[in-house]
């Protein structure tokens, strides 16, 4: 479960150190190599809920094994590619291949709770969250090591042994028959192809618009709106919807959690993309020093998740994390070109606390708020909301740092982050359902 769920974050972080050597190898500018990042986000944002729904219907084993094989194929393509756009194709295949691990893990945790009658998954959920955070720390370092040993192709080739390990473990350990859907009504056992297609169209049009938000791609926003309306109409009428909008309308806490996931990712990735650029251009630190400044943020997040993860209550974690996130964004407004290094490290330490609390809190909230027979697709939608937030952050960074990562530019970005973090705090305070999670019986949460 852990190995499958970290395939996506390890490939999200390892590519950062590969972009420059890949650009040199293919004489490609940053505007083209950026597609290596965007391709993975696009594929995973679309694929997570689609694959999650299939896991709900078919069980995790087959989807996990097929996806692991795709990860291996992507590694082979990257190893032999002679063109940049073939590498982009490899990242798309890789994105879809990494979609099954996390929804499969959430499905397995829920099915084990059903099998044993004991709903105490806090420890396992914490392990999943901490594993992803740990990979975010070691990903760039691993990438640098692999490039030093075997060049940039090694950052693709590393997926081959990872895929083999997943295939071996999955074939030996995953149950052959493990469907929570065995208890659902017969009419809820099909796959809604039309709904999945409309959902994909909506998301792709919106994501492409957010990646290049200007007047030339404005029609894509109209396509997204039309597809979204059609999606809502179709899903309200089919017997076995891809995403049951009727249930979502009656499950405001789950929808609110998705909104929190989007806002949390928007702030986190805005900080990661914008602040790191400012550290180099505005503050004048070299890349190795920037890496050292960021380590406390990831390290603090891991420690906080580990220490608080086994406590089942969620609301306190989200409130504290949201307040500290607002505080960190406000501190960015005080930075200038002469800010002391110790102050920068203190800021990353401060931001590490909400990193550890908010991701874990949102993940646990989905586990308790989602319909058990749709836990995998619900978990996939949480990841989709986070990828959408990452793309919003990337677009915001491009807008506010368009003329360079200056101090004025990062201050403007900080105002944007402050608004998003305040909205995150307000949605948390307004969600009264969070107070009951971890204090009442699981069945009452699912209802």
N, C-alpha and C positions, 0 to 999 in steps of 0.2 A: 504493500500500500504506500509506504513512504517513498520507495524508489520510483514508483510510477508517478506519484504526485509532484516530485521535484524535477521531473524531466523538463517541464515548462519553465520554471524559474531558472534552472541552470542554463538553459539555452537563451533565455532572455538576458541574463547578465553576462554570459561568456562572450557574446557577440560584440559588446562594447569595446573590448580590447582588440578586436579583429578588424574593425572597420577601416582603420588607416592602412594596414598592410594589404587588405583586399583592394582598396582603392588604388594603391600603388601598382598592384599586380595587374589590374585591368584598366589602368589609366582612367579611372572613373572618379568624378567629383563627388563631394559629400551629398549633393542632392540625389544622386543615384544610389550610393551605398546606403542611404537612409532607408531605402526600400527593403533592405535586409532586416531592419528592425520592424518596419510597418507590416511587412508580409506576415511575420509571425503573429503580431497582434491581431491583424484582420482575420487570419485563419482560426485563431483560438477564440476570438470574440464570437464568431459565428458558430464554430464547432462545439464549444463547451455545452451549450444547452441542447444542441442536436444530438450529440453523442450521449449526453446525460439522459435524454429521453429514451434513447435506444437501450441504455443500460437498465432503466426502469422497466422496460418491456421484456428484455431478453436476458437480464442478469449481467453481471460484470465480466465473466470469464471470456466470452468470445470477443467482446469489444476491446477488452484490455489486451488480449493477445494480438488482434488485428492491428490495433494502434501501436503496440510495441514493434511489430514488424515494419510499420510505416516509418517509425523513428530510425530503424536500421537502414531502410531504403534511402531515407533522406541523408543519412551519414555517407552512404556509398556515392550518392549523386554529388554531394559536396566534395568528396574526395577526388572525383575524376572530372569535375566541371571545368570547362575551358572558356566559359563566358559568364559575365556577371549575372545575367538574367536567368541562367541555369541555376546559379546559386540562389537567386530569389525563389525560383521554383522549389528548390530543396527546402528553403525556409517555410514555404507554404505547406509542403508535405509534412515537414517537421511540426508545424503548428497543429495540423489536424491529428498527427500521431500523438502529440502530447495532451490531447483533449480528454482522454479516457481516464487517466490516472486519478485525478482528484474526485470526479463524480463517482468513480468505482469505489474509492476509499470511503466516501460518505455513505454510499449504498451498503457496503459491507458492514460498516459500524452500525447502521440502523437495523440491518437484518440480524446481526448478532444480538442486538438489544431485544428484538422481537423473539428470537429463538430462546434466549435465556430468561426473558421476562424482567431483566434488570437494565434500567436505562441510566448507566453511569459512565458516559463516554468521555468525560472531561479530560482524563489523562491521555487518551488516544488523540483527541482533537488537538490537544496542546502539542503533542509530538508532531502532528502534521504541520501545524503553524510554525513551530520552532525549526523544523527541517527546511521549510521554504526560506525562512529568514537566514538560516545558516548558509544555505546555498547562495543567497544574495551576497553574503560576505565573501565567500571563497570563489565565487564565479569568476570575477575579473582576475584574481590571483591565479586560478587554475588556467584561465585563458592565456595569461602571460607565460606561464610555465610551458603549456603545450606549444605555443608559438615558438618559444625558444628551442624546444626539442625538435619539433617537426614542421614548423611553419604554420600559417593560418589554416591550412587544410586540416590540421590536427584538431581544430576546434569543431569541425564537422565530423571527423572520423571518430571522435570520442563517443559519439552516439551509437556506434556499432557495438562495442562491448556492453554499453548500457542497455541497448535493446536486447542483446543476447541474454543478459542477466534477468531482464523483465520476462522474457519468454520462458526461461528455465524456471524461475520462481513462480510465475503465473500458472504454468502448466502443471506444476507440482502442488501448489498450495491453494489456488482459487477453487471454490466449490463448483462442481459441474452444473448443479441445479440450485440457483439461489435467486429467486425472484420474489420480491415483496408483492409484485403484481399478481401472484397466484391467488391472492384473496380478493382481487378486485372484480367488479362486475364484468361479464363478457363483453359488453359494449365499450369498455374502456381499455381494450387490449390491442387496438390497432395503432398504426403510425400514421399521423396526419401529414401526408406529403405536401398538400396544398398549403397548410399552415406553416410548415417548415420552410417552404419556398418563399412565401410572403415575408416571414420573419427574417430570413436571410437577405432578401432584397431590401427590406427596410434598413437593416443594420449596415449592409454594405454601402448603400447610398449615403447614410448618415456618417459613417466612418470616413468615406472618401471626401465628403464635404468638410468634415472637421480637420482632416489632414491638410487640406489646402483651402482655408476659409476666405475666398474672395469672390468677386462678382462672376468670374468666368465659370465657376462650378456651382453657382446658385441654383440652377435647375435640379441638381442632385438633391437639394433640400426639399424641393417640390416632389420629387420621386419618392423620397423617404416618407413624406406626409401621406401621399396617396397610397403607398404600399402599407403604411401603418393602419390607415383607415380600413383598407380592404382586409388586412389581417384581423383586425378587431371584429369585423362583420362575419368573416368566415369562422373564426374560433368560437363565436357566440352561437353558431348553428350546428356545428358538427358534434357527433356523439362522443368521439374520442379526440379532443383537441390536442394539438402539439403543446400549447401553453393554455391552460384553462383560465381564460380571462374572467370567467364568472367566479371562479374560486379566488383569483387575485383581487377582484373587486371586493370580495368578502373577507379578504385576509390583508387588511391594511398594514398590520405590523410587518408582514413579510415584504410588502412593497416598500415600506419605510426603510427596512434593512438594506434593500437594494439601493435606495437613494443614498443612504449613509455610506455604502460601499463605494459608490461613484464619487461622492464628495471627499471621502477619505483618500482615495487614490488620486484624485485631482490635486489635492494639497501635497501629498507625499511625492508624486512624480514632478510637480511644479518645482518643489524644493530640490529634488534630486537633479533635474535637468538644468534649472536656472541657477541655483546656488552654486553648483559645481562649476558652471561656466564662469560665473562672476568671480569665484575664488582664483581662477586662472587669469582672466582678463582684467577684472576690476581690482582684485587684491594683489595680483602678481605672483601667486604661488605656482610652483612647477607641478606637473601632473602627479609625481610621486608624493609630494607633500599634500596635495588634495586628497589622494587616497588615504593617507594617514589621518587627515582631519575627519573623513567620513566614517572611519572604522568605529569610533565610539557610538555613532548613531545605530548602526546595525548590531553592535555588541550589546548595547543597552536594551534594544528591542528583544534580543534573545533572552537576556536575563529576566526582564520583566515578564515575558510570556511564560518562562519556566516557573517563576515564583508564584504567579497568579493563576496559572492555567487550570490547576486542579480545583479551584473554587468555582462552583457552578453558577454563582450569581453573575449577571452580565451588566446590569444597569450601571452599577458603580464604576466598573471598568470603562464603559463607554463615556460616562460623564466626565470622569477624571481625564481620560485621554483627550476628549474634545476640548476641555478647558486648557490643557497644556498645549494642544495644537494651536489654539487661538493665541496663546502667549508666545509661542515660538514664532508665529507669523508676525506678530507685533514687534518682536525683537529684531527681525530682519530689517525693519524700517529704520533701526538705529545704526545699521552698519555703514561704514564708509571705507575708503581706500586705506586708511590707517588703522583699522580695527586690529587689536592685538590677536595673536594666534590663540592665546588661552581663551579669549572671548568666543572665537569661532568654534573651538572645541567644546566649550560650555554650551553653545547653541546646539551643536549636534547631539550632545548628551541629553539635553532637554527634549529634543525632537524624538530621540530614541524611545522615550517612555510611551508617547501615544502610538508610535509604530508598533510596540509590543502589545498594547492594550486594545487598539481599535480593530486590527485585523483579526485577532483572536475572538474578540467580542462579537463582531459581525458574523464570523463563521459559526460560532456556537448558537447565535440567534437564529440563523437559517436552519440549523439542525432541529431546533425545537419548534420553529414556526411553520415549517414546510409540511405539506401532506406527506406522510410516510411513504406512500407508493410513488411519489414523485420527488423523492429526496435527491436523486442523482441529477435530474434536470434542474431542480431548484438550486443545487449547489453550483451547477454550471452557469446558471443565470447570475449568481453572485460574482463568479469570476468574470463573466461578460461585463457586468457593471463596472468592475475594477479596470478592465481593459479599456472600456469607454472613457473612464476617468483619466487613464494614462494618455490616451490620444487627445483629450481635451487639454491636459497639461502640456503636451507637446505643442499643440496649436497656440496656447497662451504664451508659452516661452518664445515661440517664433514671432508672435506679435509684439510682445513687450521688450524683447531683446533683439529686435530686427536690425538695429544699428550697432549691435555689439553688446556684450555683457557688461555694460557700464553700471555705476552705482545708481544713477537715476533709473536706469532700466530695471534693475533688480528691485528697487523700491516700488516701482509701478507693479511689477509682478507680485510683490509682497501684499499690496492692497488687494489684488485679485485673490491671492491665497487667503487673506484675512476674511474676505467676504465668504468664500467657500467654507472656511473653517467655522465661521459664525453660523452659517446655515446648518452645518453638521451638528453643532452644539444644540441649536434650536430643535432640529428633528429628533435628537436624542431626548431632550427634556420633554418634548410633547408626546413621546411614545410611552404611555403608561403601562403597556403590556410587558415591557422589559422587567418591571419590578417583580413579576411573578415567576420569571424563569429562574430555575434553581431552587425555588422555595415551595413549589407546589408539584403535584403529580404530573408526569409528562403528558398524560392523556388530556389534561385540562389545557395544556399549552397548544397541543395540536388542534384542539377544537377551536 
